[in-house]
Amino acid sequence: MNDEVQQIGAVATDRRLRVLPPPAERRGHLPLGEPEGSADRIEVTSRWIERAGRPWFPITGEVHYSRLPRERWKEVLGHARAGGLNSVATYVFWSAHEPEPGHFRWEGNCDLRAFIELAADFELDVVVRMGPWGHGEARYGAFPDWLVERDLPTRTNDPEYLALARAFYAQTIAQLRGLSHGEGGPVIAAQMDNELYDQPQHLATLREMAEDLGLRVPLWTATGWGGAQLPPNLLPLYSAYSDGFWEDSRVEWPAFAPFHFRYSHVRDDLSVGADLRQALDGIVLDTGAAPATAAEAEDFPFATCELGGGMHVAYHRRPLVAPEDVAALSLAKIGSGSIWQGYYMYAGGTQRVGAHGTEQESHATGYPNDIPTRTYDFHAPIGEHGQIRPHHHYLRRQHLWLAAEGHRLAPMGVSIGGGSDDPDELRWAVRSDGRSGYLFLTTYQPAKRALAAQKDVQVSIDFPDTTLTVPTRPVDIPAGRSLVWPLRYALTERTTLRSATAQIITRLTHEGSDLLVLSASPGVPVQLLIEGEAVAGGAGTASAVGEHTLVELTQAPGKDCVVELADARILVLDEATADQLYRLKVAGEDRLVLADAPVHAEHGDLVITLESGAAQVSVLPAPVDWTSSGATLGAPVRQGLWTSWNVQSPQAGSHRLLKHFRPESVQQPPARTGGPLHRLSAPTDYSTAARLTVRVPSDRLQGADRALLRVRWSGDTGRAVLQGEVISDHFWHGRDWDIDISQHRQAAAQDGVLFELLPWRSSTGVWVDPAVRDVREGVHVESVELITAITARLQPATTTA
């Protein structure tokens, strides 16, 4: 018997798992990928995607160029790259580019080519979601009004429809000329249509048409959820959301949502898009239907394109997806075998306005949901106006790990130790190549149905040549944790980390030795088990466990907690510090950056977004010095491994403009229903709304790169009006409402922003999260704050200290 088991004793049989080498991949069976001999060749196997002869783990975030001001593209793409993405996906909305028949627009924030070139500048690949139908909560699914008025059998091989779609494709592909991966460009994939579940011949025709028009990409994709019937020439991509605004207002939590927080071989989600299938095609979801599993999709690897990066709101149903929900769902999909993480949305945006008015999905256009006319924030990791949210940091920890270890992880198989819906069962899984791997454990589920802590957790994994018992001593895992721990991880050629109760973030070479960065989890003691005999120093103390060495910490995890081994070092961060960790290319070298303000790299410079008067930046290895623009830079301070600088700007910060506004006797217009599913419709009559004008002091706007009004309030719906134009709207759901006035400074100071606010009435029947459901009736504005942000740029004066 293995020495670890001998020392510790037997592990419960339901916490023991046999792990075997995964089956061999198949190659050449799919009409995807690039020919042998291609530069940086991308190939699709039955189990993973390969690039330049090595398994590759794409990490993709949805960013809609046509819903963002063009001047904000650079900032958003910079933060996306800093967040660990290696690619972005974007819809090409037909309605934005051909608002009138035969008249195409590719200028301003519709300049697809410029957006792709800028993405490449940040070393981001691009997935082009070409439509022709896009959905994306756009008016008519982004079909132009003139097309809808022709009443054609769209999304079929109808000749007249195909001719119009071909013209749109031809224009789009002309914008992509020279930008495809085979031409040395960033475009690696094209998606055909979206959420089309019963027209495989049409999807195949769309690819053939795009190729006939000259598009060559290695990856041709289609959305596979909802039991979609796809042709064999498209790679199915899947979705997973922790909640959905598209559900009925009587649904407390979607039936399929809990599944996404467990480990499973099931890939599909039958509920996403079910409202549209019912509303537009009369097809009602069969709740007893079995979704596709890995075994049934064995020709294709498990790839995703819509892991919920947040969630939008509709008038009738307004989910409150937490940042922790997003991170836990994402990690659960990796533990279930994902080899491509794709997020929808990764950056929020603003609905377009066209000749027919605002271009959002609505009851007026025959859709089942009324959504806000302007905001498409989606509570994404990067907000509608560039706000950096907590899940940008939570996901970055996962992405840094995938960047460092994705080539090892992608080919690994999945073995599930426990993944049922029983809340008392330990949920755990192993991804392994048969010799090493990662142990996934979770006690996380959203607050609507939270899980309890797990006591005395210890599992045994039987590899063909040995048994690992992890941890070496049982530990309690607090509620609300999502964990992934390394198994038989090679630190160096001579040193193997047999197991650890901390998560790998990244690794790099520093001062001639390997530095592995781990993140501890609150409430879980860090145990590092080294194979064989080892000596530990620094923040670690060693003791023998059979034939191996157990290293425990002598100080709390943090930026200075470094365990010294003979040929490697391990930096163990606490979770809060790990959320501040970036890996960025600065001055021509990958460096670790700790920052308590959002940062990204641009052409070797470090760019900092200050929303308060001061921030601290620590760098490893550090440039000798910086020059600064946009903010004042303090003197460098050496702290252990790190060199730190304070960055200050008096122009950045928050200023309260109003406190407590509670009008009496505000009337709510009569409730209405509409759309094909007869759901509650958003009010359009604001004649009885409470009115509040907020003027912004002009001196507070001077020098600011971004200016937001942040409204903390409760009510039903509200809109912000400036000089007669609605610049923002909000369906109250428990979060603050941010309005960007960066482009309206003079008007905001001179005339003020008019807020029109309708009152909350629980009797209306709108669904909001239980956490905020007990709000008082009426309208209550707790505060309005002005948030000014400054962009500072640090340029390395020299190279490395």
N, C-alpha and C positions, 0 to 999 in steps of 0.2 A: 504494500500500500504506500502511496505517496507520503513523504515525510510531513507535508502540511496537514494532511488529514489525520495522520498519526498523532500529531501534537494537539490538534484542536478537537478531534472527535468527529462523530458522524454528523453529516448535514442532512436535513429533512429531504426525503426522496422527491418531494415536489419542487425542491430547489436544486436539483441536480440535472445537468444537461450534457448530452453527448454531442460533440462537435466534430464533424468530418470535413475533409476538403470539399469545396463546392464542385459541382459538375463542370466539366470543360465547356468553355464557350464555343459557340458556333460562329463561323465567319463566312462571308460571301453569299449568304442566303437572302440578303435584303438589298433592294435597289436603292441603297443609301450610301453615303460616304464618297470617297475620292479614289481614283485609280492608284495602284502601286506606283511608287516613284514620285508622287506629288509632294511638293514642298509642304512641310508641316501637315502631313496627311491626316485627315479626320476619317476614322473608320467606325462603323457601328457593328458591334458584336451582339450576340443574343443576351449578354449580361452587363455590358458596360460600353461606354464610348471611349475610343482611343484617339490620341493625338500625338503625332510625331513618334509613333511606336510605343507610347506609354499610356496606361489608363488615365483618363482625364475626368475631372468632376466639375462640370459647368455649374456656376452659381449666377442666376439671372434675376434681375429685378425689372418690373414693368415701369416704364417712364414714358408718358405720352407727350411728345414734343409739341404737338399742336394744342395742348391744353396748358402749356407753360409759356410765360413771356420769354422771348428768345434771349433776352439779356440774362435770364436766370439759368439757362441750359448749363453753362460752365460750372456754376456753383453746385447744381444738383448732380451732375455727372461726377464732379470731384468728390462729393460726399458719398456717392454710390460706390466709387472705386475705393475710397477710404473705408467704407463699410464692408469691404471684402468681396464685393461682386467682381466677377470677371467678364460679365456680359450684361447687356440690357435688352429688353424686348419692348417693342412699341407697335401700336396699331397705326395703320395707314387708313385714316377715316375718309372714305369716298366722298362724303358730304362736304368735308373741309376742302378737298382738292378739286372737285368738279361741281361747284354750287349751281352752275347752269350747264346744260348739255353742250359738250364740246369745248368749254372754256375752263382750262385747268389752271390751278394756282399752286405754285411751289415757292412762294416768297415769304418773307417774314417768319413767323413761327410755324409756317407750313413748309419750310425748306428742309425736306427730309434729308437731302444729300448733305447739307451743312451739319445737321444734327449727327448723322452717322460719322462724318469726318471728325467732329469734335469728340464723339465717343472714342474713336480710334486714338485721338490725342491723349486720352486718359487710359489707354491700353485696355479698352473695353470692346469685346465683340458685340455684335448686334444680331438679334432675332427680329425679322420683319414679319409682323402679322398682317398679311396683305389683304385680308377680306376675300371677296368683295363685301360680305356682311361681317361686321365686327362686333356688334353688341356694345360692350363697354359702357352700358347705361347711356348710350347716345340716342338721339332722336332717330327713330326707325332703324336702330342698329347701325347707324351711320350710312344707310342708304340715302342718297339725295332725294329731296321731295319730288323732283321731276320724274325720277325713276319710279317712285311709289305711285305717282299719279297715272302712270302708264298701265298699271294693273297687269303686269306680266307675271308668269309663274317663275318668280325669282328663286335663286339657289337650286336651280335644276339645269339640265342640259337643253333647255328651251333655246333655239337658235337666236332669237332676237335678244334674249337676256345675255347669252354668251357673247354676242357681238359687242354689247355695251360693256360687259365685264372685261372683254379683251382689250378694248380701248383704254380702260382704266389701268389694267395691268401693264399695257405697253408704256403708258406714261410713267407709271411707278418704276418699272424696270429700267427705263431710260435714266431715271434719277440714280439708280444703283450701278450704272455702268462703271466698271473699274474698281468697284468697292467690294466685290465678292471675295470670299476667302481664297478661291483659286487664282484670283488676280492680285493676291497680296493684300486684300482689304479685310475689313472686320466683319462683313456679313457672313455669318456661318449657317443661318437657317432661315427658312421661309415657312410660315404657317398658312395653310389653305383654309379659307373661310373660318368659321368659329362656331363651336357647339352645334354642328350639323350632324345629326345622329342617324339619319335614314337615307342618305343619298351618297353611298360610296362611289358610284359611277361618276357623279358630279365632282366629288373631291379629286378623283383620279384625273378627270378632264382638266381641272384647274391646274394641277401640276404640269400636265402635258402642255397646256396652253402657255404657262410661264416659261417652260423650257423652250418651246417653239419661238418665244419672243426673246430668247437669249439669256435667260437667267440660269446660272449654274451655281448651286450651293450644295454643300455636303449633306445637310440635314433638311429634309422636307417633313413637316410635322402637321398634325391635326389634333384637336382636343378629343380625348378619348372617353370623357366621363359621360354618365347617363346611359351606359350601355351602347355607346355609339358604334355603328357599323362603318368600319373604315376599310379602304382599299389597302392592299399589301405594300403599296409604294409610299406610304406615309407612316411616320413614327408616332404612335399614340402618346400623348402627354396628359397627365392627370391633375386633379385639383383636390384641395382639402381646405375647408373653412370651419372655423370654430363656432360660427353662427352665421345667419343669413338674413338680410333685410327682406329677401324675396319670400320668406315664409309668411304664413297667415298670422294675423295678429292674435289668434287664439293659441298659437304654438309658443309654449314657454321656452323650450329649447329644442332645436331640430333633432329628430330621432337619430340621424346619422352622425351628429356632431361628436358624441362621446367616443365613437369608434376612432376618431382621429387622434385621440390622446393615448391610444394603446398601440402595442406592436402587433402587426398583422401582415399576412401575405395578401390581403385584399388591397387592390389598387384603386378601384373605381369608387365614385360617390354618385349614387343614382339621384340624389336630391338636387344637386347643382343644376340649374337650368330647367328644373321640372316645372316651375311656374310658367315659363315661356312655352314649353311643350304643351301644357294644358291650355294656356290662354290662346296661343296662336294656331295650334294644331289639334286641340281637343283630346290630347293623350294624357291620361291621368296616371300618375306614378303608381306602379304596383308595389306596395310596401313589402310584399313577400318575395320580390324578385331577388335573385342572388347576384351581387356584383362580381366583376371579373377578378380572378385571383392570379397570382404569379404563375401558377401551373398552367392556367388557361391562356396566358399571354407569353408563353415560354420563348417565342421567337424574338421578343423585344425586351430590352432592359426597362427597369422601372424608372421612368422620367416624369417630372412634374413641371407645370408652367403656371399653376395658380394655387400655390399655398397662400392662404389668406394673410397678407401683410398687415391687415387691419380689417375694417368692415365699413361700408357705406351705410347710410340710413335712408329709409323710405318714410313717407308720412305716416303710414299705418303701423310700421314696425321699425324700432330704432335700437339696434343692438349696441352694447357697450363692450366691445372686445378689448381685453386688457393686453398690454405689452407682453406680459408673462404668458398669456394664451398663445400669442404668435410664436414666441421662442420655444415653448414646450411642444406645440404641434409640429414645428419644423424639425426638432430633434427626434420626435417620435417617427417621422417619416424616414429620417436617416437610419434609425434603428430598425425600420421595417424594410430596408433595402433600396431606398432611393439612390440613384446615381446622378441625378440632376435636380438641383433645388431651384425652382422658379417661383417668384413671389408676385402676387397681384394684390394691391399695388405696392410698389416699393417707394414711389414718390407720388404724392397727390397732385391734383391740378385743378383747373377751373373750367367749367363747361363753356363751350364756345357760344357765340351769338352770331346768327346769320340773318339772311333776308327774311326768314319766317320767325325770327325771335330767338329765344334761348333754345339750345339744341340738346336738351336732356330727355331721357326716357320719361314718358308721362302717360296718364290716362287719355289725354287729348290725342295722343298718337297711337292709341290702341294697345298700350302695354299695361300689364297688371299692376305696375307700381308708379306712384307719384314720388319723384325724388327732388331734391333742391334744384332750383333753376340755375344756380351759379357754382356753388361749391362742389368739388369732387375730391375732397380732402382724403377720404377713405381711412382716416386715422392711420395713415401709412408711416413707415419708419422715418421718411422725410415728408413733412407736411406740405400742404397746398402752397404755402408761402416760404418754403425752405426751412421750416422749423425741424429741429432734430429731436426725435422722440426717443424714449428709453429703449424701445425694441431695436432701434438702429444699433445700439451698443450690445444688447443681448445677442442679436444675430451675428454681430461682428465676431464675437468670441467663437461661434461655430464656424464662421467663414474662414477665420485665420487658421483654425485646425484643418479644415478641408483644403486650404491652399497648401499647407505643409504636408498633409497626410492623405489627401484625396486619391492620389495614385495608388496607395496601398489599400485604401478603404473600398474604392469602387469595385474591384473584382471579388471582394469578400462576400460569402454567402450569409444567409440569415437563418439563425436557429432561435425559436421563440421558447423561452422558459415559462413565461406566464403572461398572458395577454387577454384574459377574459374580461367581461364587464362586471365581474364580482369585485366590489370595492375593497374587500378584505384580502384578495389575492395579491401577492407581490407581482408587479408587472415588470418583466425583465426579458432581455433578449441579448443575443451575442451575434456580432458580425465577425466572421473569421475566414482565414484562408486555410484552416486546418492545422495551423501551427501557432499563430498569433491572432490578435484581434482586439475587439473592444466590447466591453460589457455595458449595456444600457439598462438603466433602472429609472422608474418614475413613480412619484406619488402625486403627480400634478393632474388636476382636472379643474376647469373653470369653477368659479365660486358658486355657480348655480347648483353644482353637484360635486362639491369638493371631496377629495379623498383624505383619509386619515393618515397619520404617520405609520411607518412600518417599523416594528420593534425587532431588535436582534437579527438584523439582516446579514445573511451569509449564504453564498451559493457555491456550488462546485461545478466546474466545467471540465469534462473529460475530453482531452485532446487524444489523438491516437498514441502519443508517446508519453503523456504525463497528465496529471490531474491538478488543476488550480483550484484552491479554495480561497474565495475572495469575499470580504477582506480576511486577513489573517486572524483577526478577532472580530466577532459580530459587532455591528454598529447599528444604532437607531438612525433611520432616515426620516427627517422631519417631513411634515406635510408640505406639499407645494414645491417639490424638488424634481428636476429633470437632470439626470446624471449620465455621463459616459466616461468609463474608466478604461485605461489601456491594459492589455494582457500580453505579456511576453514581448515588450516593446524594446527594440534595439536602440539603446542610447548611443553606443559607439560599437566598434568591432569587438571590444572586449567586455562591455558592460551592458547587461540586459535588465530592464525594469520589468520584473516578473508581473507585478500588479501595482496599482496605485489607487487610492481613494480620492483622487483629484483629476480634473479634466485637463487634457493637453490643449494648450492654446496655439503655441508656435515654437519654433526652435531656430537658432541661428548660431553662427560661430562668432565668438567674441574673445579677443585677446588670446587667440590660438587654441581655445577649447570650445567644446560644444556647450551651449546653454539651452536647456529645455525649460519652457515657461508653462507652469501649471496654474490652474485656478482651483482653490479650495471652495467647498460649498458650506454655507453657514450651518452649524450644528453637526457636521460630519468630520470627525477627526481625520487628519491626514496620515495615512500609512503608506510608506514606500517600501516595497519588497524587492530587493536586488538579488538576482540569481548568483549563487555561490557566496564566497566570502568577500566582504567589502569593508572598507574603512570610510567613515563619514565624518565630516567636520562642518564648520560654519554653523548653520542653524539646524543641523541634524545630529542625532545620536544613534548609534548602531547597536543592535543586539542580534544574537544568532537565533534563527528559527529553523531548526533542523539543518539542512545543508545550505540554507540561504540566509540573507541578512535583512532584518527589519530596520528601517530608518524611520524614526519619529522626530517631530519638530521640537526644538527647544525654545522657540519663540513663535508668536502668532504670525500667520501668513500676512504678507504685505510686500511692499516694494523692496524691502531690504532683507527679506527672508530667503537666504540662499544656502542650499545644501551643497557642500563641497564633497565630491567623490574624486577618486584617483585620476580619472580622465574626463570628467564632465562635471557640470554644475547644474543644479535644478533650482530655478526661481519659483517660489510658491506664493502666488498673489492671493489676497482675499478677494471676494467677489466684487466688492465695490471698486477696488483698484483695477481689477480685470476689466470692468466695464469702461475704464478710461484708457485702455491699452489699444494702440494702433500699431500696425506695421506699415511703414510708408517709405517710399524711395525719396530720400532727401539728399541733395548733394551727390547724386550718383550712386548711393549705397542704401540698401535696405536697413532701416533703423527702427527700433522700438521707440514709440512715443507715448508718454502718459500725459493726458491733458484733461483738465476739468471744464473745457469748453470744446465745442466741435472743431475738428481740424481736418484738413486734407492736404495732399501734396499737388503741386502744380509746377511742372518744369523744374523740379529740384528744390522749389521753395516750400516752406511750410505756411499754409494759409489758415488763420484762426478766425472764427466767428465769435465775437464777444457780444454777449447779451447782458453782461454785468460789467462793472467798472474794472474788474481785474480777473486774470486767469493765471494758472501756473502750467508750464510746459516742462516736462522732463524727457531727456533723450538719451538713448543708448544704442551704439556709441555716439558720442556727441561731437558736433563740429566744435572747433576751438572757440568760435564766436559767431554772432549773427549781426546783420544789419537789419533794421526794422523800418517799415513804413506803415502808417495808419494807426500806430499805437506806440507807447513808450515802453522800452525794454529795460528791465533791471539787470544788474550784474549777475553773471553765472555763479551758481552755488553747487559745489560737488557734494553729493550725498550718496555714499556707497557706490553702487554701480552707475548711478545716474548723475547727470548734470542738469540743473533746473534753472529756469528763468521765470521771472514774474513779468506779465504783460498787462499794461494798464491803458485805459482810455476813458476819460470822463464823459465822452459823448454816449457811451453805451450804458444801458440800464433801463429801469422801469420808473414810471412816474404816474401816480394815481391822479386821474382826471375827475373821477366821480365816485361817490360812495353812497350806497343805499338809495335806490329809487323804487318806490312801490306805489304805483297809481291805484286809485280805487275805482271800482265799478267799470272795469274794462270789459267790453262785450266781445264774445267769440262769435263769429259768423256761424250760422247753422251748419251742422255736420252734413257732408255730402259723400256719396260713394260714386265710383266710376270705374272705368276700365272693364275688361272682359271677365274679371273675377270679382267685381263689385266690392272692391276694397275702399277704405276711406281715402278721400281725395284731399289734396293739400288746399288750404284756403287761398283764394286769389283776391278776395275783397279785404283790403286793409283800412277801409273807411272808419272802422270802429277801433282801430289799434291805438294803443298807448304810444305817444310820441315823445321822443327825447332827443335833443340836439346836443352834441358834444363837440366843442371847439378845441382844437389842438394848439397849444402855444407854439408859435413859429420858432422860438429860440430853442425849443426842445428837439426840433427836427434838423437843426443845422449840423452838417457833418455826418449824419447817419446814413449808412448804406441801405438799411431796411428799417421801415417803421410800421409797426403793427398796433392796432387797437385790440386789446384783449378784454373781452366782456365775460364776466362771471355772472350768470343769470339763470333764471328758470322761467318757463312759460311754454307756449306751444310752438309757434314759429316766429321768426323775426327776419327783417331785412334791413340792410344798411344802404342809405340813399345819399348820393353826393351830386349836387347840382342836377337833380331830377333823374339820375341814373342809378339803378340798383347795382351796386358794386359787389355785394355779398349777401347771401341769405343763409339761414340756419334753422334746422329743425332741432329744437332742444332735445338733448338726450343724456345730459349729465356732464358733458365736458365744456370747457371754455370755448368761446367763439372768437376766432382770430380774423381780423379784417386788415388787409394790406393797404396802406395808404401811401406807400412809397412813391407812386406815380401821381398822387393827388395832394401833395403837401400844401400847395398854395390854397387850394379850395378847402381843404380840411381846416386850415388855420383861419381862413377868411370867412367861410360860410358855415363850417362845422359839418359833421356827419349826422344825418337824421336817422334815428333808429325808429322803426315801426314794429311794435311788439304785440303779438296776440297772446291771450292768457291761456294758461294750462287749465283744462277741465277734464278731470278723470273720467267723467261720464261719456266723453267723446269715444273712448274705447281704443285710444292709441296705446300700443305696447311699448313700454320702456323697461329697462333692466330693473330687477327687484332692488338693486342697491340704491336706486334713486326714485323709486316709485312713490314714496311717501311725501313727495314735494307738496308744498302748499299750493292751493288753487290761486289763479291769477298770474300776475307778472311781478317778478322781483329781480331787480338789477342790484346785485351785491356790490359790484365795482366795475369801473372801466379804467384800464391802465394803458398807458402808452409804452410800448416796448421798442427801444431803439437798439439796433445792432450795428456793430462796426466790423469791417473786415480788415484784419491786420496781416501783413505779409512779412515773414522772417526769411531772410536770404542768408545762407551760410557764407561767412566771410572767407573761411578756409575749409579744408577737409576734415580729417579726423584727429581727435586728440589722442 
